[in-house]
Amino acid sequence: MHRNSYSLAALAAAAVPGLVPARTTPIATPDEDLDVAGIIGEQGRRVLVQSPSTTASGVRLERDLKVADALSGTPLQGVIPPVLGFVKLSEGGRATVTEAPVGRPLMLEDLQGSSELARSLGQVLARIHTVPRYAAESAGVESFTPEVLHAEHRARILAAKADGYLPAAVSQRWETLLEDEELWDIAPQFIHGDLSEESLFVSGESISAVRDWSSSKVADAASDLAWLISSLDPERFDDLYSAYRDELPTSTHPRLVERAQALGEFAVAEWLAHGVETQDETIISDARGMIADLDADLAQLARDEAERAYDEMAAREAHEDRA
């Protein structure tokens, strides 16, 4: 059951004693089955109310809250808004009210234009990835072995290949990446699992809040970096990754960035699989366009490499003739 902003304000008032809603503000969320609104009280207090409209979204919300609670005793507590109250819903489940995240939702343009903000995000990512496994497991998050993660990637690529959607160059590249054992020799860590503009808030030049923990798991740290390496220009990603490494108590996997790049490419196959599964031609067309772009990039790289090899050979021959 979906609720409008007025109904959400009433839920917030019921969950938080003394809160008198004065106005509401929309909050973007990637979950269409979760109604979310920012509520501003008469005294200027700002809260965030979330109400699931389906059983599945209710399960995700409860998982989100359980993980966030487990993280409250870690260095991430400063970017996780505290829960203020709950209210049972007539159709089952419950709505939750938290302090409103400080600042505003992050936009990629913010990161592109600010080295300091990129470094702040790198530091927050490092703190996420150093959450102790016992804290993650106490929240009931799933843990995946390197073998299981690798098998999932392979199955996704093989499915795309079997459906005839992969050009030869893309197929060969992805198969070569999958066969590189060193690349996938990872130590699983706690990850957010679904980082996006909607899940991050920014205030000034700093990341002020991280939301939506329902997809968190113990898996590959490269997963949280994949969307960033695919979206940011190299200089800004270098700023982020430098701060990430500086914040970590131990060294990173020597090929973490390369694996993040690979996962960014594999995400296209995942998007394609989603389109095929849902029979959504718009998604399928979008994914095929991305694959075509990658195929064109690989063809250009091959041409550039051939030209470099030819130039080097010509230079050697010229040197030998002069000798």
C-alpha positions in Angstrom: 0.0 0.0 0.0 1.6 3.3 -1.1 1.3 6.4 1.0 1.5 10.0 0.1 3.6 12.6 1.9 0.7 13.6 4.2 0.2 10.0 5.3 4.0 9.7 5.8 4.0 12.8 8.0 1.2 11.4 10.1 3.3 8.2 10.6 6.3 10.3 11.6 4.2 12.1 14.2 2.9 8.8 15.6 6.5 7.3 15.8 8.3 10.3 17.4 6.7 11.9 20.5 6.5 15.6 20.3 7.1 15.8 16.6 4.6 18.2 14.9 5.1 18.1 11.1 5.0 21.4 9.4 6.0 20.5 5.8 7.4 17.6 3.8 10.1 17.3 1.2 10.6 14.4 -1.3 13.5 12.1 -1.0 14.8 10.0 -3.9 15.0 6.3 -3.4 16.0 3.5 -5.8 13.3 1.2 -4.3 10.0 1.9 -5.9 8.2 -0.1 -3.2 9.5 2.1 -0.4 7.7 5.4 0.3 10.2 7.9 1.6 9.8 11.6 2.7 11.6 14.2 4.7 9.6 15.8 7.4 10.3 19.2 8.9 8.8 19.8 12.3 7.4 23.1 13.7 10.6 23.6 15.7 12.7 23.0 12.6 13.6 19.4 13.5 14.2 17.2 10.4 13.4 13.5 10.2 13.2 10.9 7.5 10.3 8.5 7.3 10.3 5.2 5.4 7.2 3.1 4.8 7.2 -0.2 2.8 4.4 -0.8 0.4 5.0 -4.5 -0.1 6.1 -7.4 2.0 9.4 -7.6 0.1 10.2 -4.0 0.7 9.4 -4.4 4.3 11.9 -7.2 4.6 14.6 -5.1 2.9 13.8 -2.2 5.3 14.2 -4.4 8.3 17.5 -5.7 7.0 18.6 -2.2 6.4 17.8 -1.2 9.9 19.5 -4.3 11.4 22.7 -3.7 9.5 22.7 0.0 10.4 22.2 -0.8 14.1 25.2 -3.3 13.9 27.3 -0.5 12.4 26.5 2.0 15.1 29.5 0.8 17.2 32.0 1.2 14.3 33.8 4.2 12.9 30.8 4.5 10.5 28.4 5.7 13.2 28.9 9.3 12.2 27.4 8.8 8.8 24.5 6.6 9.8 21.4 8.6 11.0 20.0 7.1 14.2 16.6 5.5 14.4 14.0 7.6 16.3 11.0 5.4 16.3 8.7 2.9 14.6 5.0 2.6 13.9 3.1 -0.5 13.0 1.2 -0.4 9.7 -2.4 -1.6 9.4 -1.5 -4.0 6.6 1.5 -5.5 8.5 5.1 -4.5 8.9 6.2 -1.1 10.2 7.4 2.3 9.1 10.6 3.7 10.6 11.7 7.3 11.3 15.3 8.3 11.6 17.1 11.6 11.9 17.3 13.2 8.5 20.6 12.8 6.8 22.7 16.0 7.0 23.1 17.8 3.7 21.7 16.7 0.3 21.8 13.6 -2.0 25.1 13.3 -3.8 25.4 14.0 -7.5 28.2 12.6 -9.6 28.9 16.1 -10.8 29.7 17.0 -7.2 32.4 14.4 -7.2 33.8 15.4 -10.6 34.2 18.9 -9.4 35.7 18.4 -6.0 38.9 16.6 -5.1 38.1 17.0 -1.4 34.7 15.4 -1.8 36.2 12.5 -3.8 38.7 11.9 -1.0 36.0 12.0 1.6 34.1 9.3 -0.2 37.3 7.3 -0.5 37.8 7.5 3.3 34.2 6.4 3.9 34.5 3.5 1.6 37.7 2.4 3.4 35.8 2.5 6.7 33.0 0.4 5.2 35.5 -2.2 4.0 37.2 -2.5 7.3 34.1 -3.2 9.3 34.9 -6.4 11.3 33.3 -9.6 10.0 31.8 -10.3 13.4 29.9 -7.0 13.2 28.6 -7.8 9.8 27.7 -11.4 10.7 25.9 -10.2 13.8 23.6 -8.3 11.4 22.9 -11.5 9.5 24.5 -10.4 6.2 25.4 -13.1 3.7 29.0 -14.1 3.2 30.3 -15.1 -0.2 33.5 -17.0 -1.0 35.8 -16.0 -3.9 34.8 -19.2 -5.6 31.1 -18.4 -5.4 31.6 -14.9 -6.6 33.7 -16.0 -9.6 31.2 -18.6 -10.5 28.4 -16.0 -10.5 30.4 -13.8 -12.9 31.1 -16.7 -15.2 27.5 -17.8 -15.3 26.3 -14.3 -16.2 28.9 -14.0 -19.0 28.1 -17.4 -20.4 24.4 -16.6 -20.4 25.0 -13.4 -22.4 27.2 -15.3 -24.8 24.7 -18.2 -25.2 22.0 -15.6 -26.0 24.1 -14.3 -28.9 24.5 -10.8 -27.4 28.3 -10.7 -27.1 30.6 -9.7 -30.0 33.7 -11.9 -30.3 36.1 -9.2 -28.9 34.0 -8.6 -25.8 33.5 -12.3 -25.2 37.2 -13.0 -25.5 38.1 -10.1 -23.2 35.7 -11.2 -20.5 36.7 -14.8 -20.7 40.4 -13.8 -20.5 39.6 -11.8 -17.4 37.7 -14.7 -15.8 40.6 -17.0 -16.4 43.1 -14.8 -14.6 43.4 -16.5 -11.3 45.4 -13.8 -9.6 42.8 -11.2 -10.4 40.2 -13.1 -8.5 42.3 -14.2 -5.5 40.5 -12.0 -3.1 39.8 -11.8 0.7 36.1 -11.1 1.0 35.2 -7.9 3.1 32.1 -6.2 4.3 30.7 -4.0 1.5 27.7 -1.7 1.0 26.7 -3.6 -2.1 24.5 -1.0 -3.7 26.2 2.4 -3.6 24.6 5.0 -5.7 23.8 8.7 -5.7 20.6 8.0 -3.8 22.4 6.2 -1.0 25.0 9.0 -0.3 24.5 12.4 1.2 27.0 15.3 1.0 27.5 18.4 3.2 30.1 20.9 2.1 33.1 18.9 0.9 32.3 15.8 2.9 30.1 12.7 2.7 27.7 13.2 5.5 25.5 10.1 5.4 25.2 6.6 3.9 21.8 5.0 3.5 20.3 1.7 2.2 22.3 -1.1 3.8 19.9 -3.8 2.7 22.2 -5.1 0.0 25.3 -5.2 2.2 27.3 -8.5 2.4 30.7 -9.9 2.9 32.0 -10.1 -0.7 34.4 -8.3 -3.1 35.5 -4.8 -2.2 35.9 -4.0 -5.9 32.0 -4.1 -6.2 31.7 -0.8 -4.3 34.4 0.8 -6.5 33.1 -0.5 -9.8 30.4 2.2 -10.4 32.9 4.9 -9.4 35.7 3.8 -11.7 33.1 3.6 -14.5 31.6 7.0 -13.9 34.5 9.4 -12.7 37.3 10.8 -14.8 40.7 9.2 -14.1 42.0 12.1 -12.1 39.1 12.3 -9.8 39.0 8.5 -9.3 42.8 8.7 -8.4 41.9 11.2 -5.7 39.3 8.9 -4.3 41.4 5.8 -4.5 44.5 7.5 -2.9 42.4 8.5 0.1 40.9 5.0 0.2 44.3 3.4 0.4 45.6 5.9 3.0 42.6 5.2 5.3 43.0 1.4 5.2 45.0 -0.2 8.0 46.4 -2.7 5.5 47.5 -2.7 1.9 44.9 -3.2 -0.9 44.9 -6.1 -3.3 47.5 -5.2 -5.9 44.9 -5.5 -8.7 41.9 -4.1 -7.0 41.4 -1.3 -9.4 41.7 -3.6 -12.4 39.1 -5.9 -10.9 36.8 -3.0 -10.2 37.1 -2.1 -13.9 36.2 -5.6 -14.8 33.2 -5.6 -12.6 32.1 -2.3 -14.1 32.1 -4.1 -17.5 30.4 -7.2 -16.1 27.6 -5.0 -14.7 26.5 -4.5 -18.3 25.9 -8.3 -18.6 24.0 -8.2 -15.3 21.8 -5.3 -16.7 21.3 -7.4 -19.9 20.3 -10.4 -17.9 17.8 -8.4 -16.0 16.3 -7.1 -19.3 16.1 -10.6 -20.7 14.5 -12.0 -17.5 11.9 -9.3 -17.3 11.4 -9.2 -21.1 12.1 -5.5 -21.1 13.2 -4.5 -24.6 14.2 -1.0 -23.4 16.7 -2.5 -20.9 17.9 -5.0 -23.5 18.5 -2.3 -26.1 20.3 -0.1 -23.5 22.6 -3.0 -22.5 23.3 -4.0 -26.1 24.3 -0.4 -26.8 26.8 -0.5 -23.9 28.2 -3.7 -25.2 28.6 -2.2 -28.7 30.4 0.8 -27.2 32.8 -1.6 -25.4 33.4 -3.5 -28.6 34.2 -0.3 -30.4 36.6 0.7 -27.6 38.4 -2.6 -27.8 38.7 -2.3 -31.6 40.2 1.2 -31.1 42.7 -0.2 -28.5 43.7 -3.0 -31.0 44.3 -0.4 -33.7 46.3 1.8 -31.4 48.4 -1.2 -30.3 49.0 -2.2 -33.9 50.2 1.3 -34.7 52.5 1.4 -31.7 54.0 -1.9 -32.7 54.5 -0.7 -36.3 56.1 2.5 -35.2 58.5 0.6 -32.8 59.4 -1.8 -35.6 60.0 1.0 -38.1 62.2 2.8 -35.5 64.3 -0.3 -34.9 64.8 -0.8 -38.6 65.8 2.8 -39.1 68.3 2.5 -36.2 69.8 -0.7 -37.7 70.1 0.9 -41.2 72.0 3.8 -39.6 74.2 1.4 -37.7 
